[in-house]
Amino acid sequence: MDKILQTIESVNSDINAVIWGAFGLLLLVGTGIIVTVLTKFFQVTHIGLWFKHTLGSLFNKDVIKHSKEKGSISPFQALCTALAATVGTGNIAGVAAAICIGGAGAVFWMWVAAFFGMMTNYAENVLGIYYRRKNENGEWSGGAMYYLADGLGRKKGMKYVGKILAVLFCIFAMLASFGIGSMGQVNKIVTNVAQAFDVSALSSIEVFTGVSLYNIILGALIMILTGLITLGGLKRIANVAEKIVPFMVVLYVLGSLAIIGINIESILPAFKAIFVNAFKPEAFVGGGIGAVVGKVITQGFKRGVFSNEAGLGSSVMVHSNSNIKEPVKQGMWGIFEVFADTMVVCTMTALVILTAGGLDGGVFNVLTGEVAAGYTDATLVAGAFNSVFSWGGIGGKFIAIAMFLFAFTTVLGWSHYGSKAWEYLFGAKTTYIFRIIHVCTVIFGAVLTSSLAWDISDTFNGLMMIPNLIGVLALSPLVVKITKNYVRRAKGGEDIEPMYNVDPKVQAQEAARKVEE
């Protein structure tokens, strides 16, 4: 078993270095910058519009009520399911890993990636709704594979390129659902739960090197629970997500605010460290300042995309199941998704780590960039909470529960993503096969080492990202056209034909469909 894991680690490391090199990072951030510029900084210039149609509409019954349409869910359920998949271990352990490797400055680059990632996610969701179609079961299906094949593929000389990229995207999406959407998440659940709620009789029995019987039992229990929900399909996943996600996000933010409030004198120095170390990481030595800054930027971007998934083309697969018919409206939910995930939740985690215990102590020393002895990326946030809520280790237990909710809902969301990729390749009638396979991979997250599970997730993210962003870049002029069409109607009051779908038949059906939006 050890030799197999070593081989996997070696191969993955080689692939990871290529994907997350200069090309991958430039493609990721460059796409967001291009879409931002082409839409004239839509996330800023139309901030009132997208807040009104997202956060401001959460008490609108037409936004939150369940859809009666087969295979369709409400915009709020689509958001919750997407957030279920994005708000995961990346928001806790991912931020901690970025700070451990890249220092406080990595947080700044996470913000940069998120700012431009808002428009990448927006573009993905606009294209997802515009190119979606009904499958053989009469359910909506959308995603990067459809706008690659039917959008990019319709450009001159790009027919086969579009189809090949669509197939590659689906293959990578299924692999990613095993990494970021299964093994990586479960690994963090098991690590934190095993530490916070230790059962010595089980944890003392080592089955593999560094893997106890307790780890395997926890993995098996998570696998069973995952199967009970995901095998019921999207409706069941969405029903669970809309109940858990708002609760877990609010609870975590309140807990984080309590930690930050108690260490209020450390907030301004923490922000100073974030901005200063983003360009001048003095705490790190060796490799030259250029190489060190490069490491900080890379960690910020990698962990940022792991957290909010903007650029992967993943969440568009559930946003496309929304009963909404305006591509731009669902695109605005994509902007809010990245905002809530990174600008709110990830920032809370970063400030908890950087303020806990003061400037020159606690779990992370802001002045030297050193992690306190005995802590890793997987346990850093729990240690920060324990520094304030130390009685009975309640802080660590709180994070273990939060980690479980965050990571478990991510597993549920990614089960749907993987099944939609499978559907594109093998048909809607066989998606139950994928769901069964996905459930079985959960147990592997309990036996992999933390770093390997994380690195595999990074690699699959990158593989999935490349074909998707090629499609988004190629179709960005169309995104601008659809956006202008909506703004002219919604804000300008112009009587022009809406752009709902690329297919004339679906366009006509959508124009006739009565949906209160």
Residue pairs with C-beta under 8 A, 6 or more apart in sequence:
1 208
1 209
2 208
2 209
5 448
5 449
5 452
8 452
8 456
9 452
9 455
12 452
12 455
12 456
12 459
13 455
15 459
15 463
16 455
16 458
16 459
16 462
19 458
19 459
19 462
19 463
19 465
19 466
20 298
20 302
20 458
20 462
24 462
24 465
24 466
25 297
25 298
25 301
27 465
27 466
27 469
28 113
28 120
28 301
28 305
28 311
28 465
28 469
29 112
29 113
29 116
29 301
31 116
31 120
31 311
31 469
31 472
31 473
31 476
32 113
32 115
32 116
32 117
32 118
32 119
32 120
32 310
32 311
33 116
34 473
34 476
35 116
35 119
35 120
35 122
35 123
35 472
35 476
35 479
36 42
36 43
36 116
36 119
38 476
38 477
38 479
38 480
39 119
39 122
39 479
39 480
39 483
42 50
42 119
42 122
42 335
42 483
43 50
43 115
43 118
43 119
43 122
43 335
46 487
49 332
49 490
49 491
50 332
50 335
50 336
51 336
53 329
53 332
53 333
54 79
54 332
54 333
54 335
54 336
55 336
57 63
57 75
58 64
58 76
62 516
62 517
63 74
63 75
63 76
63 517
64 74
64 76
64 77
65 74
66 73
66 74
66 77
67 73
67 74
67 77
67 323
69 323
70 137
70 138
70 139
71 135
71 137
71 138
71 139
71 140
71 234
71 235
71 321
72 139
72 140
72 321
72 322
72 323
73 81
73 234
73 235
73 238
73 318
73 321
73 322
73 323
74 322
74 323
75 322
75 323
75 324
75 329
75 330
75 333
76 242
77 238
77 239
77 241
77 242
77 322
78 238
78 318
78 319
78 321
78 322
78 324
78 330
78 333
79 319
79 333
79 336
79 337
80 238
80 241
80 242
80 245
80 246
81 234
81 237
81 238
81 241
81 242
81 318
81 412
81 413
81 416
82 315
82 318
82 319
82 333
82 334
82 337
82 413
83 241
83 245
83 249
83 337
83 340
83 341
84 237
84 241
84 244
84 245
84 409
84 410
84 412
84 413
85 181
85 309
85 314
85 315
85 318
85 409
85 410
85 412
85 413
85 414
85 416
85 417
86 307
86 308
86 309
86 315
86 337
86 341
86 410
86 413
87 245
87 248
87 249
87 340
87 341
87 345
87 406
87 409
87 410
88 180
88 185
88 307
88 406
88 407
88 409
88 410
89 184
89 185
89 188
89 189
89 403
89 406
89 407
89 410
90 303
90 306
90 307
90 308
90 346
91 307
91 341
91 345
91 346
91 349
91 406
92 188
92 349
92 381
92 399
92 402
92 403
92 406
93 188
93 377
93 378
93 380
93 381
93 403
93 454
94 303
94 306
94 307
94 346
95 107
95 110
95 303
95 307
95 346
95 349
95 350
95 353
95 381
96 349
96 353
96 377
96 378
96 380
96 381
97 299
97 303
97 377
97 454
98 106
98 107
98 110
98 299
98 300
98 302
98 303
98 304
99 106
99 107
99 350
99 353
99 354
99 364
99 380
100 364
100 371
100 376
100 377
100 380
101 295
101 299
102 109
102 281
102 295
102 296
102 297
102 298
102 299
102 300
103 273
103 277
103 281
103 283
103 284
103 296
103 369
104 270
104 273
104 274
104 277
104 350
104 354
104 366
104 369
105 273
105 274
105 275
105 276
105 277
105 278
105 279
105 281
105 296
105 300
106 278
106 296
106 297
106 299
106 300
106 303
107 274
107 278
107 300
107 346
107 347
107 350
107 354
108 274
108 275
108 277
108 278
108 300
109 278
109 296
109 297
109 299
109 300
109 301
109 304
110 300
110 301
110 303
110 304
110 307
110 342
110 346
110 350
111 304
111 342
111 343
111 347
112 300
112 301
113 300
113 301
113 304
113 305
113 308
113 310
113 342
114 304
114 308
114 310
114 338
114 339
114 341
114 342
114 343
114 346
117 304
117 305
117 308
117 310
117 311
117 338
117 342
118 310
118 334
118 335
118 338
118 339
119 335
120 310
120 311
120 469
120 472
121 308
121 309
121 310
121 311
121 315
121 331
121 334
121 335
121 337
121 338
122 331
122 332
122 334
122 335
122 479
123 331
123 472
123 475
123 476
123 479
124 144
124 310
124 311
124 313
124 315
124 316
124 334
124 468
124 472
125 315
125 316
125 319
125 320
125 327
125 330
125 331
125 333
125 334
126 327
126 328
126 330
126 331
126 479
126 482
126 483
127 147
127 151
127 316
127 327
127 471
127 472
127 475
127 478
127 479
128 142
128 143
128 144
128 146
128 147
128 316
128 317
128 319
128 320
128 327
128 330
129 142
129 319
129 320
129 322
129 324
129 325
129 326
129 327
129 330
129 331
129 500
129 501
130 147
130 327
130 478
130 482
130 499
130 500
130 501
130 502
131 142
131 146
131 147
131 150
131 151
131 501
131 502
132 140
132 141
132 142
132 146
132 320
132 501
133 140
133 141
133 142
133 146
133 503
133 506
134 140
134 141
134 506
135 141
135 423
135 428
136 427
136 428
136 429
137 428
137 429
139 234
139 321
139 428
140 320
140 321
140 322
141 320
141 420
141 423
141 424
141 428
142 316
142 317
142 319
142 320
142 321
143 169
143 173
143 313
143 316
143 317
143 320
143 420
143 421
143 424
144 166
144 169
144 313
144 316
144 467
144 468
144 471
145 166
145 167
145 169
145 170
145 421
145 424
146 166
146 424
147 471
147 475
148 162
148 163
148 165
148 166
148 169
148 467
148 468
148 470
148 471
149 162
149 163
149 166
150 162
150 502
151 162
151 471
151 474
151 475
151 478
151 502
152 158
152 161
152 162
152 165
152 470
152 471
152 474
152 475
153 159
153 160
153 161
153 162
153 163
153 166
154 162
155 162
155 474
158 474
162 471
165 467
165 470
165 471
166 424
166 467
167 425
168 467
169 313
169 421
169 464
169 467
169 468
170 421
170 422
170 424
170 425
171 421
171 425
172 460
172 463
172 464
172 467
173 313
173 314
173 317
173 417
173 418
173 420
173 421
173 464
174 418
174 421
174 422
174 434
175 460
175 463
175 464
176 312
176 314
176 414
176 417
176 418
176 457
176 460
176 461
176 463
176 464
177 414
177 415
177 417
177 418
177 421
177 438
178 418
178 438
178 441
178 460
179 453
179 456
179 457
179 459
179 460
179 461
180 306
180 309
180 410
180 414
180 457
180 460
180 461
181 410
181 411
181 413
181 414
181 415
181 417
181 418
181 438
182 411
182 414
182 438
182 441
182 442
182 444
182 445
183 441
183 442
183 444
183 445
183 448
183 453
183 456
183 457
184 445
184 453
184 454
184 456
184 457
185 407
185 408
185 410
185 411
185 414
185 445
186 219
186 222
186 407
186 411
186 442
186 443
186 444
186 445
186 446
187 445
187 446
187 448
187 450
187 453
187 454
188 378
188 403
188 407
188 450
189 218
189 222
189 403
189 404
189 407
189 408
189 445
190 215
190 218
190 219
190 222
190 445
190 446
191 378
191 379
191 450
192 378
192 379
192 382
192 396
192 399
192 400
192 403
192 404
193 218
193 400
193 403
193 404
194 203
194 212
194 214
194 215
194 218
195 379
195 382
195 396
195 400
196 382
196 393
196 396
196 397
196 399
196 400
197 397
197 400
198 214
199 214
202 212
202 213
202 214
202 217
203 212
203 213
203 214
203 215
204 212
205 212
205 213
205 214
206 212
206 213
207 213
207 215
207 216
207 447
208 447
210 449
211 446
211 447
215 446
215 447
216 443
216 446
216 447
218 446
219 442
219 443
219 444
219 445
219 446
219 447
220 443
220 446
222 408
222 411
222 442
222 446
223 439
223 440
223 442
223 443
225 408
226 408
226 411
226 412
226 415
226 438
226 439
226 442
227 436
227 439
229 236
229 237
229 240
229 412
230 236
230 237
230 411
230 412
230 415
230 416
230 435
230 438
230 439
231 432
231 435
231 436
231 439
234 318
234 321
234 416
237 412
237 413
237 415
237 416
238 318
240 409
240 412
241 409
241 412
241 413
244 405
244 409
245 409
247 405
248 402
248 405
248 406
248 409
249 340
249 344
249 345
251 402
252 345
252 348
252 402
252 406
253 344
253 345
253 348
255 385
255 398
255 402
256 348
256 349
256 351
256 352
257 348
258 388
259 352
259 355
259 356
259 384
259 385
259 388
260 267
260 348
260 351
260 352
260 355
262 388
263 355
263 356
263 357
263 358
263 388
264 355
265 358
266 354
266 355
266 358
266 359
266 366
267 351
267 355
269 359
269 366
270 350
270 351
270 354
270 355
270 366
273 354
273 366
274 350
274 354
277 283
277 296
277 369
278 296
278 300
279 293
280 289
280 293
281 289
281 292
281 293
281 296
281 369
283 367
283 368
283 369
283 370
284 292
284 295
284 296
284 369
286 292
287 295
302 458
304 342
304 346
305 311
305 312
305 461
305 465
306 457
306 458
306 461
307 341
307 342
307 346
308 337
308 338
308 341
308 342
308 346
309 315
309 461
310 338
311 465
311 468
311 469
311 472
312 461
312 464
312 465
312 468
313 464
313 465
313 467
313 468
313 469
313 471
313 472
314 414
314 417
314 464
315 334
315 337
315 417
316 334
317 416
317 417
317 420
317 421
318 413
318 416
318 417
319 330
319 333
319 334
320 330
322 330
322 333
323 515
324 330
324 515
324 517
325 500
325 510
325 513
325 515
325 517
326 486
326 498
326 500
326 517
327 482
327 486
327 499
327 500
328 482
328 483
328 486
328 487
328 490
329 486
329 517
331 483
349 381
352 381
352 384
352 385
353 363
353 364
353 380
353 381
353 384
354 364
354 366
355 362
356 362
356 363
356 364
356 383
356 384
356 385
356 387
356 388
357 363
357 384
357 387
359 365
359 366
359 367
360 366
360 367
360 368
361 372
362 372
362 384
362 387
363 371
363 372
363 375
363 380
363 383
363 384
363 387
364 370
364 371
364 372
364 380
364 384
365 371
365 372
371 380
372 383
374 383
375 383
376 450
377 450
377 454
378 450
379 396
381 399
382 395
382 396
382 399
382 400
383 396
384 395
385 395
385 396
385 398
385 399
386 393
386 394
386 395
386 396
387 395
388 395
389 395
389 398
411 442
414 438
415 435
415 438
415 439
418 434
418 438
419 431
419 434
419 435
419 438
420 431
422 430
422 431
422 433
422 434
423 430
423 431
426 433
445 453
448 456
472 479
481 499
482 499
485 496
485 498
485 499
486 498
486 499
488 494
488 496
489 495
489 496
489 498
498 511
499 507
500 506
500 507
500 510
500 511
501 507
501 510
